[in-house]
Amino acid sequence: MNTIQCPSCAYSGNIDLTRLPEKGVTIECPRCKAQLRVGKNGMITPSQKTIPPRHDTIKTSNETAPGKTGATAAEISAPSFHGTGKDLFGIFIINILLGIVTLGIYKFWGKTKIRRYLYSQTELMGERFAYHGTGKELFIGWIKAMIILVTAYFGMVLLTRYVSRFFVLILPLAMPFVIAFIVVASTRYRLSRSSWRGVRFSFRGSTRKAILIYATGYFLVAVTLGLYIPFFHVKRKKFWLENAYYGNSTFEYNGNGRKILKNMCLSWILTLLTLGIYGFWFSAKLDRYDWANTRFESLCFESTETGQSLFALYLINILLIIFTIGLATPWVMTRTLKYRTERLITRGAIDFEKIKQDARTSKTLGEGFADALNIDAGLI
């Protein structure tokens, strides 16, 4: 911890300067309300006058966080990603070569290597994440999924040909339920194989609940001509975050659909007028809102993402993919992860003594289906 002192009123507080983002943050003195700029070099520049707090403004305090000995309530941290496109490209090349030699079977081990690299290069509060899945698990899950899919396909063909043609409707009607199962099961698998500070993550949401949320949500979006989208967004976020656990503690999401609705309606108009470009600005605004309404214990999150930076990220990524015929994919992945981590700030302290290991087992079938049907669960 580094002690900083307000030059206006001499109030002092503790901040770990090594965990600040490269561009620094604006902090507010709890005593005189002066706005101070703090960077990794510890320099503090007071503003000439009091200004409204920015979205990266963080208050400081000398108070000790409840249940956390020696930790300040205003502990600031910024996650970071240390991976490089060059290192990831080397992994990609080896995966491609071994995939050719093994007629594609090695891809499961290759995917595991990529995940382990990306997790191990992501750091929060001085500790890196870890991925514990194996290629063998993914391969077995894929084999089971393929057996079920092939059996279901031929069963449907036989029923359609020899019983009734109406059985052809089974597949489109069942797909929403199948996708819900796959995404939930795949998320459960990936989180169960992820850890931070030696403590495993887990996902405890049920497939039935997911089906109910998504079926109801899509129906109401259609009936309301899209006006239900913000409320559907909040319900989805709440389901995925509040069923995600780190040890025995879960995340909390307090978003409100009504607060998103006005911005969404305005974004529709501006997106049409700008031929879709304003969509990046609305997406960044929604990300900032979601992070601001997410908590873990006493830990709060803040995002400094902007529409301009998000637009630039996607534009450059697309150009890299096009002009290198896909060879720049590793650089696109690392650029995106750096972008996400550099624009996220955590504020507060975690009482790690309260966090207990509560690992949950998870089968690989859902991950196998996700790979077989090329369905992305939204995680790495």
Buried (B, 14 or more C-beta within 10 A) or exposed (E): EEEBEBEBEEBEBBBBBEBBBEEBBBBBBBEEBBBBBBBBEEEBEBEEEEEEBEBBBBBBBEEEBEBBEEBBBBBBBBBBBBBBBEBBBEBBEEBEEBBEEEEEBBBBBBBBBBBBBBBBBBBBBEEBBBBBBBBEBBBBBBBBBBEBBEEBEEEBEEBBEEEEEEBEEBEEEEEEBBBBBBBBBBBBBBBBBBBBBEBBBBBEBEBEEBBBBBEEBEEBBEEEEEBBBBBBBBBBBBBBBBBBBBBEBBBEBEBEBEEBBEEBEEBBEEBEEEEEEBBBBBBBBBBBBBBBBBBBBBBBBBBBBBBEBBBEBBEBBEEBBEEEEEEBBBBBBBBBBBBBBBBBBBBBBBBBEEBEEBBEEBBBBBBBBBBBEEBEBEEB
